[in-house]
Amino acid sequence: MKSPAIRRLFIDFFVSKGHREVPSSSLVPADDPTLLFTNAGMVQFKRTFLGQEQREYVRATTCQKCVRAGGKHNDLEQVGHTRRHHTFFEMLGNFSFGDYFKREAIAYAWEFVTSPSYLGIAPERLRVTVHHTDAEARGYWLEVSGLAEERVYGLGDKDNFWQMGDTGPCGPCTEIYVDLEGAGREEAVMGREEFERLAEEGRFLEIWNLVFMQFDRSADGTLTPLPKPSVDTGAGLERIAAVMQGEDDNFHTDVFQPLIQRVGELVGRPYDRDDAERASYRVLADHSRAVSFLLADGVYPGNEGRGYVLRRILRRAVRHAWLLGRREPTLAPLVEVVVGQMGEAYPELTAKADFIREVTETEERRFLETIEGGLQRLEEIFASGARTIPGDEAFKLYDTFGFPIDLTQIIAGERGVEVDLAGFERALEEQRTRSRAARASGGIAGPAVILPKMGKWRTLRRGKQRFVGYQTTEAETDLLAFRQEGPRVELVLRENPFYAESGGQVSDVGEVSGQGWSLAVDSVRKDPKGTVIGGTFAEEFEPAPLHAAVDTPRRRDIERNHSATHLIHHVLRRRLGTHVRQQGSLVEPERLRFDFSHHGPVDQATLRAIEAEVNDLVLANEVVTTRELPYAEALALGAMAFFSEKYGDLVRVVQMGPSIELCGGTHVRSTGQVGPFRIAGQSGVAAGVRRIEALTGSGALQAVREVEQQLAQVAEALKAQPEHLVRRVEQLLEERQRLETRLAEALRSGGAGVSGEVANVAGVDVTIAETLSEDRSEVGEIADRFRQGKSNAVLVLFSTGGRGAIHVTLTDDLVGAGRKAGDLVNRIAALSGGKGGGRPHFASAGAGDRAKLDAARAATPGLVSAWLSNGG
């Protein structure tokens, strides 16, 4: 049985048992900062298990995409070397939220595993573990399965007790194991210790774990029964595929074999199960899946967090492709195989296929360009006979060549060389300290509200909070709960008009007032209690009837910018292609920032066209409508959804003209209220991610006024009317070109025409000249012309354009006498705080402090004389 059939069979089985089929959530957990990646099927139901949200169904089944490559579940370094470790995998699961419990869960699992209509695994091949205190689960297994009691093993907390954290929901679990070597009568009475040993050695394979969440663990370790116990199960698709296909190694199944075969085609030799190189084939097959799915879910290579983990996976794959002799992108062609295999089950792969390949290929090429330099440096260290790579050298490899420290360790370990990790960490921390200091000196825009430790919550009345901020910015309301610490207070209002930061839109500010007091609201945040507003005040607080008022002008500015992000998203997709997806945004009153997936810079002409089209949509003054629809109906309508977001069964659909998106933010009433729209700039934030910053309304008008003012100042400086500026600049450039040509001709003829700038020093002709050119190739051409047909000559050329620079040229006979242009250029540049270098006959240096360039030039004759007198 192939893996797609197993996936579908599992889902269909549980749907037939009254479960709701729930799509896989994103690999980026929604609203869960405790996890780098979704690593289990229960992650999207975490709040449901904790009692923080309710769903319209009590039974669910999923095939959840998972990644374990960072944080607690870090399997990265084992991948490729073992039979069952993977960075990306699929977890089949069924869940009960206070509905059925142990008996039904065990019966469902046994039926699916053993029935000929489903997996049809012979019961003689199966063994089960339970928690040694869970007599109830043991009894159900014996009743439902008919297994001999000797085949049901009682194990301890390490293997058969699950908990979400140090406190909270927890409970015993039971696991189903398959004997990969078949079943023998002589082992029917195998003891627990013998079973555990053989399971550790790989003969018995765990394929399904059933967790029974029946307790709440308190801080002191006390277990209290939950009023509604639940079920959370997980069965690894790759493991089941191995069992069903008669393999004892996941990499030999249909999940990985097409990828491994493609690797063989790319490197020019097929995979050999017994060859020492096999790990590299397996690493590439595994990592191509993780890279594809992470990119599809909006994770991009970077230097921290999820982006850093993805970059590590990419670079580890490149390293293994290198070991197989590849010197060009290898993952990129494997992405096509991943999409072909899994695009039907996961449409986001197909939708972003071109983009995934482009980003992957770009990252591979970048690392291939640097890996040679890093490997060369490592070879130099190995050749020196060093038995330990110093920490500062390891940091240099990390900082200069892009080598993650673990990659350095792997390569060093292959050569029997240690790495000074403590020294590396010191160097890394020193760099972080410098970075923090630099950021601090540059200042950080925007206030940061740091909430002090607060007192306990006081509940005044029962009731459900209602957000009224879509309809109004003011409300007469009651207080549901509050807490206070000194002048600091936090409130939960029954009718709340304040928007809490979400989806890129910043929080509201405003005021809450009561009888004889008012509170300036400076923080609004989401909390299990609801939306909590906070502030500091001097008066005595009385929780009487309240008036809540959002800062309305500020809210309107935010709404303009938020609606503009929807319009620009639509236009970007229309102009650049449907691979464009929002990757993040920041919506503030003053500006907006929009990050989107795209493989390269957008040219200025296209940017202007995008800006114009957004303004056309604004001028159309389309009414903005919002409505709540079932999730599937909203998608059928064409609404844009984001795989990194978590959506409920009912979603809020915002439509403005041709733009339709799922969004919970606040918006203008019609597109005309956005006002003028102006793109302020674009930049790259990561491989394959671009950022546009823009202004709307009065902010856009102010930006236009500032440009007009700058144009007027330039026109005044150039003594030209604004409408004639372009022609005036062209005239200046033409004049510059004529002067450059005359200078080159003068230098080629030995300096004729450069009055007072040529001198004979100790028998050497020294020419000192100036150029406005900042172009190194132009300066090099001047230097080459100077050297033609000359001997015993020196040219010192000062570039006065831009930041300023100094260039020195020597004729071949001076170089043959042992003199070097770099020595002289550094002597001159030192006077302006600069330094440089180059080849013996031509060297350049930056001016350092451009204001000191004239002084350096004035001192040049004396410096050249001293340099010649001292033999260079």
N, C-alpha and C positions, 0 to 999 in steps of 0.2 A: 504494500500500500504506500503510495507516494504522499509527500508532506501536504500538498494542497487538499488532497482527499481527507487526510486525518483532521486538518483544520476545520473543514466544512462539516465532517461527520460529528465532531465534538460539539460544535455550535448547534447543529440541527438536533442532536440528542437532547440537549438541555432545553432547547426551545420546546421540544415535544413534552418536556416535564414542567412546562409553565414558566420558564425563565424568559426574561427580556434580553434579546441580543443587544449588547451595548458596544459601540465601536471602540477600538483601542484609543486611549488618550495619547496625547503628545509625549515624546520622550523628555520634554521639559515640563516638570511637574507644575501644575497651576497653583499659585498661592501657597507653596510649600518650600520655604528657604532652607529646610533641613536636608533636602535631597538635591544632589547634582542632577541626577537623571531618574526617570521612572525605572525602577528595578524590580517591580513585582506587579501582579495583576491588581492587588488590593489598593494601590496608591491612589487611583482616581476615586475610590470609595472611602478614603480615610476619614473624611469629615462625616460620612454617613455612619461608619462604625463608631465614631466618637460621639454620635448623637447631636452633632452641630448642624446637620441638614437632613431633610427628609426627601425621599424620592417617591414617585408615584407607583413604583413597583417594589416588591419585597424579595424578588428572585432575579438574579442577573447572570449572564454568561458572557465571557469575552475571550478574544485572543489578543493579548496585550503585547505590544512591542516593548522590549526592555534593553537597557544597556547597563553593564557593570564594568566600569573601567576607571573609576575614580572614587575617592572617599572610602567608606567602610568596606564596600563590596568591590575591591580592586583586584580583578582577575587578569589584568593586562599582561603581566610578565609571564604568566603561565600559558597564555593562548598560543597555540601552535605546537607546544611541547607535550600537551596532554590530549586525551581523547575527547574530553567533554567541557573544557573551559572555552567560553566565547565572550567577546565583547558585546555583541548584539545577539539576542535570542527572542523567541516567542513563547509566552507563557499562557497556556490554556487554563481557564478557571471558571468555577461556578461559585456563586455567592448567595447567602441567605441573610437578610437583614431582619432578624427577629422572627423569622418564619419557621422553616424546618430546622432540625438540629442533627444530632449525631446519627440517629438510626437511618434517616432518609439520605444523608450525605454519604454514608458508608454503602447503602444499598445502590445509590446511583453510580458510585464509583465502581463497585463490583460488577454491575450490569454492563457498563460501558467497556470495561477492560476484558471481561470474559465472554460476553454474548457473541455468538457467531454473526449476529447482525451488525456488530460494531467492531472492536479490535479482535475479539476471538482468541485471546491469549489463553493457553491451557492453564487451568487452576493449579495443576501440579508444579508449574514454573513460578508460582507466586508465593511470597512471604510478606508478612505485615509486621510493622512495629507500632506500639502504642506507648503512652506514658505509663510508667510502672504503677502509678496510683489510679489510672483511669480504667477501673473495672467495668464501667458502663460501656466504653468503646470496645473493650475486649469482648464483652458479652455480645454486642451487636455483630462484631465480625464473625464470631463463632456461629451465631444464629443465621446471618444472611449468607455467608460464604460456604459454610460447611467445612472450612479449613480445620485441620487437626490443631489442637491447642498448642502443640509443639512448634507450629509454624507462625504463631503470633508471639512476638518478643516484647517484653516490657523493658524500655530504656529510660534513662534519666533526663533531667532538664536540658542538658547540652544538645541532645538529639530530638527530643520529643516534647518540648515546651516552647511556645512562641509568645513574644511580647513586643508591643509596638515601641516601648521605651522603658525607662526605669520605673515609670508609673503609667497607669492607664490600662486599657483593655489588654487582656492576655488570656492564655489558656493552653491546654494540652493539644498535641497534634498526633496524627497517625499517618504513616507512610506506607506506600505499596512498593515492593521490590520485585524485580523480575530476575530469574536465574538465566543468565546469558548462555550457560552451557547446557541448558535443559534440566530435567529433573531426574534424580536417581533414587531408588528406594533406600539405598544405604544411607542417605542423608536425611531421611524423613524425621529423624530425632536429633538433628543437628542442634547443639547447644547455642546459647546466646553468644558466648565469647567467640566460638568458631564462626558463627554467622557474621559478627561484626568484623572479624579478621578478613573473611572472604569478601565482604562488602567493601572494605578498605582497599583490597587488592583488585577490585573491579569485576569480580564474578557476578555479584548481585548489584543490580542497578536500580536506584530509586527513580520511579517515574511519576509519582503523584504524592503530594503532601496535602492533607486535609487538616486545617486548623479550626479548633473549636473555641471561639472567643466567649468565655463564660464567666470570667472574673474581671474585677477592677482592682489593680494593685495600688495600694496607697504608698506614701513616702516611707513608712516604717515597714513595708513588705507585706502588710496584711492583705489577704485576698478576700474580696467581697463579691458574692455572686451578682452578675448583671441581671437586671429585670428582663431583658430581651437578648438572650445569647444568640450569637450569629455564627455563620460559617464562611470561611475564606479558604479556597483551595487553589493549588497551582500545579499544573502538569507541563513539563517541558516538551514542546513540540519536537525539538531536535532529538531528544532522548527516545520519545515514542517512535519516531521515524526509524531510529537505529534498530529498535527491537523488531518493528514490523518488517524491516528489510533484511533482517538476519545479520546485522553488523554489530561489532562490539566497539565501534569507533564512529562518532558522529560525523567526522570528516569524510567518511566513506559512503554517506547517504546521498540521496538526490538533492538534499539541501545545499551541499557544498561541492559535489562532484562537477557540475557544469562550470563552476568558478575555477576549480583546480585544473580542469582540462584547459580552460582558457589561459591560465597562467603558463601551462606547458607550451601552448602555441606561441605565447609571447616570448618565452625565453628559449624556445627552440629545442626543448627536450621534455618528454612526458614525465609525469609524477611517478615516483617509485616509492611504494609503501615502506620499503626497507632502507631507503637511501638516507644519508645523514642530512641532505638538503631538504628533506620533506617538510620540516618545520617552517621553512620560508614559504613554500607553496600554501601551507595551511594558514599562516599569518595573513598572507595576501587575500586569500579567499574569505577569511573571517573579517578582516578589517575593512574590506570593500563594502560589506553589508553595513557595518557600523557607520562608516563615513557617509554612505548614501542616505541612511535614515536620519542621521543627525542633521545633515544639511537640509533635508526635506522638512524637518521640524524646526528650522530656524536657528540652529546652532552653527556658528561660523568660527573658523580657526582664529585664535587670538592668543594673548599672553596671560590670561587669567581665567579662573572659573571653568565653565563648560567649554569655552573656546580653546583653552589651553589643553584640556583633555583630548579634544578632537584633534588639535595640532599634534599632540603626542602620538595618537593613533596613526595619523597620516604619515608622520615622519618615521615611525617604527616600520610601517609598511614599506616606505621608500628604502629604508636601510636593508630590509630583507630582499627587496627587488634588486638592490645593488649587489648583495651577496650572490644572487643568481645571475649576475652579469648584465643586468639592465642599466642603461644610462639614459633612459627617457621615461616619460610617464607610463606607469603600469596600472595604477588604480583606475585611472580615467577610463580605459577600455573595459575594465571589470565592472564599472558602474552600469554599463549597458546590459551586462548579463544579469545584474541584480534587478534592474528595472523590468527586464523581460520575464524573470522568474516571479517577481512579487508585485508588479504594478497593478495587477487585477485585484489582489487582496488589499493593497494599500495605494489608492489612487493618487495620493500626494506625491509618490515617486514618479509616476508618469507625468503629472502636471509640472514637475520641476526637473525633469530628466536633463534637459540641456543645461540648465543652470548648475545642477550638481556636477555634471561633467566638467563644465568650464571652471568652476571654483576648484575642483579637485586637481585638474591639470595645472592650473596656475600655481597652487600650493606645491605640487610636486616639482614643477620646474624651478621654483624659487629655492626649494631645499636642495635640489640637485646641483644648483649653481654654487651653493655654499658648502655642501658636504665634502667636495673635493678638497677645499682649503682646510676644513676641519680634520679630515682624515690624514692629510699631509702633515699637519701639525702634530697629530697623535703619533704618526710614524716617526717624526723627529724625536719625540719624547721617548718612544720605545727604543729607538736606535741608540739613545744616550745611555741605556742600561738602567734607567731609573726603575725602581721597584714600586714607587708610589707617585701618582700624578699629584703635584701640589695643588692646594685649594684654589690659588689665584689662577693657575693654568686651567683648571676645570671651569672656573668662572669665565675666563676669557673665551673658552670654547662655547660656553652657553651664551655669553653676551655678544660675541663677535660673529660666531659661525652658526648660531641658532641650534646648537646641540643641547637638548635637554640633559640634565645631569644623569638621568637613568640610562640614556643612550651612551654617554661616556663610560658609565660603569659597565654596561654590557660589553662594549668593545674592549675595554681594559681587562675585564674578567676573562675574555677569550685569550688574552696574552699573559694571564697570570699576574697582572699588575693591579695594585690597590689604588683607590682614589681617596684623597684627603677630604672627606665630606664635611668635617668640622670647619676646615679652612674655606671650603666653598660656601658654606652657610654664612660665615663671617663676611666674606666678600659680597654675598648677595644682600645681606642686611645693611652693609655700608651703602650699597647702591640704593636700597629702599629709603634709607635715611636721607640721602642726598635728594632723592625724588620728592620726598615729603617736604623737605626744606624748600625746594624749588617751587612746589605748588603753593606752600604757605606764603612765600615772598611774592608770588604772583597774585595772591588773593583769590578767593572763591566767591563767585557771584551768588547772591541770594541768602536770605536768613536761614539759619538752622535752629529749629526749636528742639531743645533737649529736655524731655520731660523728666522731672524728678520722680523719685519713688513716691507713690501715692498711698493714701490710706485705703481702708476696706470700702467696698461698694455698699451703699445703703439703698435698698429698694423701697420706693415710696408707694408704688402702685403696680399692679399687674397690667399687662397689655402689650400689644405688638406694635413696634415702631413702624411708622409709615413715612416713606420718602416722598415729599411733596415738591421737591426741587425742580421737577420737570415742568410743573404748572406755575410755580410762583417762587419768588425769592424772599417772601416774608410769610410768617405764620404765627397765629395765636396758638399756644401749645401748652401741654402739661409736662412735668418732669417725671420720667419713669424711675430713674436711678441717678445717683451722683456719688462722687467720692472727692475728698478734699485733703490737701496737705498744705497748711499755711495759707498763703494767698492763691495757691494754685488749685483749680477745680476742674473736674471733668463731668460732663453731663450727658445723659441719654434722654432725648426728647421724644415724646409720642409722635408729633408731627414735625418732621425734620426737613428743612429746606436746604441744609448744607451738604454739598457734594464732597465725598471723601476720595482722595487721590486714587485713580484707577484707570487702566488702559492708556496711560500716558498723560491724562488730564490732571492738572494739579488741583489740590483741594481749594475749597472756598475759604474766605475769611469773612468777618462781619461782626455782629454784635448780638448778644442775648441780654435782655433787660427784664427786671422784675420790679417789685414795689420798692422804689428808692435805691435801686442799684443797677449797674450794668456791667457786662463782661465783654471785653474785647476778645473775640474768638481768633486764636492764632494757630490752632491745630484742629484738623478733622481727620479721623482715622477709623478704619474698620476694626471691629472687635466682635468676639462671640456674642456680646450683649447687643450689638447693633452698631450704628454709626455713633462714635463718641466724639464730642466737641470739647475743646479745652481752651483755657485762657487763665490769665492772672488778673486779679483785681484787688483794690484796697478796701472796699466797703465790706460790711458784714453780709454774708450770703443768706438769703431767705428763699427756699424752694417753693415760692408761691406761683400762681399762673404767670406764664412767661410770654414774651414777644421775641421771636427769633427773626433776625434780618440779615440776609447775605449782602455783602458789598456788591450792589447791582452793577455799577459801571464796570467793575473788575470782571464780574461774571460774564457780562456781554462781550468783553474783549476776548475772554477765554473761549466763549462759544463761537465767535468769528474764526478764531484760529483752529478750533476743533473741526468745524464744518469744512474749513479749507483743506485739512488733511484728507478728508474723504474725497474732495474734488480732485486734489492733486494725485491721489492714489489711482482714481479712475483714469485720469489723463495720462499718467505714466504708463499704465498697462496698455492703453490704446496706442501710445506713441512708440514705446520701447518693446512691448511684447507681453504676453500673459505670464511669462516667467517672473515678472515683477510682483513681489509680495511685500507687504509692510513687515519690517523686522523690528520696529520700535518707533516710538514717537515721544515727543515732549510738547505738551500744549500748555503754554503759559499766557498771561494777559499780554505780554510785550511781544511775543514771537511764537513761532512754531518750529519744530525740528522733526523731520520725517526721514527715517531710515528705511531703505528698500533694497531688495535683492537685485543686483545688476552687476555684470562682469567687468565694467570699465567706466571711465568718466563719461559724462554726457556732454557733448560739444555745445558751445555757446549758442549756435543757431537753434539747436533742438531745445535748449533751455528756454530761449526766448519764445519759441513756438508753444512750449508747454505753459509758460506764464500767460501767453495770450489766450490760449484755449481755456484755462481756468477763469480768466477774466470774462470770457464770453459766457461761461456757465453762470458766473455771478450776475452779469447783465441780463441774462435770461430771466432772473428773479423767480426761479422755480420754487414752489411751495415745498417745504421740508416736512415729510410725514413720518410718523413713528407708529408702530403697531407690534403687538405680541403675537407670535405664531409658533406652532410646533417646529422644532429644529429642522426636521426633514422637509417640511413645507417651505421654510425659509430658504433652504439650499436650492430647492426646486425652482423657487422664484428667481434665483440667480444671485442671492446674497453672498457677499464675500465673508468667509469665515477663516480664522487663523488657527493653525494646528497647535500653536503654543497656548491658546486660550482654552479655558474650561467652560463648557456651555451646559445649561440645564435642558430640561425637556421643552420648556417654553423659552423663546429667545426674543429679544427686542430688535426689530428691524428698522433701520433708519434709511430713508430714501430721499435723495435730492437730485432731481433730474435723472440722468443715466446711472448715477452712483447708488448702489444698494449694498449696505454692510450691516453685519450684526454688531451692535454697539450699545453700551450702557451709559454713554456720556451725555452731556447737555449740548444743545445745538441751537443755531439761529432758527427763526420761524420761516424764512425764505432766503434763498441764496444771495439775493441782492443785499441783505444785511451784512454779508461778509465784507463788502466795500472793496476798494482796490486791493489787488493781490500782487505782491512783488517778491520775486526770488532774490534773496540776499547773497546766496552762495551755495556751492556744493563741495563736498569733500569725500574722501574714502575713510571708512571707520574699521574695515576688516576686509580680508579677501572676499570679493563678491558682494560687498555691502557698501552702498553709497548713501550719503546723507545730503538732504536739501534743507536749508534754513530759509524761512520766508517770513514775510510780514503782511498784515492785513489792516484794513481800516485806517485809523489815524497814524498808526505806526508806518504803514506803507507810504502815506502822504509825507510824513516827516522825512523818510529816507529819500524821497524824490527831491524835497527841498534842500537837503544836505548836498546831494549831487549837484543840483543847480548852483548852490553857493560855491562849491569847489570849482565848477566849470568857470564861474565868473572870476574867481581868484586866478585861475590858470590863464584865462583870456587877458586879464589885466597884466600879469607877469610877462606874457608874450606879446603884449601890445597888439591884440587882435580882437575883433568882435567874436562872440561865442559861435556864431554861425560859420565863421571862417577858421575856426581852430584846427580842423583836420588839415586844411591846406597849409596853414602856418607850420604845423608839426612836420608835414611832408617836406616843406622847404628846408627846415632845419636839418632833417635827416639827409637830404640831398647835399647840403653844405658840408655836413660831417663827412660824407662819403668822398667829396672832392678833396677835403683836407687830408683824409687818410691816404688817398691816392698820391697826393703831392708828397706826403711824409715818406711813403714807401719808396717813391722815386728818388727822393733826396737821399735816403739811406742807401739805396742801391748804388748811387753814384758816389758813395764815400762820404756822405754827410753834407754835400754841397747844398746850400740854401738853408742850412740850419745855423744861423748866425750865433757865434759865441758859445756853441755847445760842443765843439770838437776841440780836443786838446791832446797833445803828445806828452805822455807820462812815461818816463824811463824807456823811451823808444817804442811805446805802445800807443796806437791811436785810440783814444777813448771818446765815444760819442754818447752824449746824454740827451735824451729826447722824451717827448710826451705823446700820448695818444688817448683819445676818448674811448677807444674800443675796450669792451669788457670781454670780447669773444676770444677765447684762448687760441682758436684756430687762426683767426686773423693776426693775432700777435705772433704766432708761430711762423706765419707766412712772412711777416716783416723781418723776423729774425733770420729766416732762411735766405731771404734776399740780401740781407746785410752781409752774411758770411760768404756769399758767392764771389769768388775771385779775390778775396781779401786774405791778408795775413797780419799777424801781430796787431789785432784790433779787438776792442771790447765795445759792446753796445749795452747801455743801461737805459731801459725804456720804462717810463712811469705811466701806468694806466690811471687816468684821473676820473674815469667814469665809474658809476656805481660805488662800491665800497673802497675802491682803490687797490692797486697792486703794483708790484715791482718785478721786472723781468730782466735777466742778464743773459747776454749771448757772447760766447768766446769763439774765436776762429780756431780751426783745427790745429794749427801749430802750437797755440797756447795750451790746448788740451793735451797735445802730445808731450808738452814739457811738464805735465803733472798738475796743471791748474784745473780747478773745478768751478763751474758757474755757481753751484750751490753755496760754496764757501763765501763768495762775494755777495750774493743776494741776501744771505742771512745777516751779514754785517750791516748792510744798508737797512734791511727791514727791521732790525732790532731797534733802530731809532724811532720807529713808529709803533713798536710793540707787536710787530708781526714776525712770522717765520715761514719757511717754505723749503723747497728742494726741487730736484729734477735730475736731468741727465748732465754729464760733465760739460757739454757745450751749450746747454740751455736750461735755465732754472727760473722758477717763479716763486713769489711770496706774497701773502696777503698783507695789506697795509696795517692791520691791527686797528690803530686809531687813525682814521682818515685825516683828521685835523693836523696830524704831525707829518703828513706826506711832504709838504713844502719844505719843512726843516730837514727831512731826510734827503731831499733832492739837493738842497744847498750844501749839505755836508758830503755829498757823494764824491766830488773830486778828491778831497783829502782822504776819504776811505779807500778809494781805488789806488791812490798813490801809496798809502801804507800797506795795502794788500800786495801790491807788486813788489814793494821794497822788501817785504817779509817772505817773499817766495810763495805767496798764496796760502 
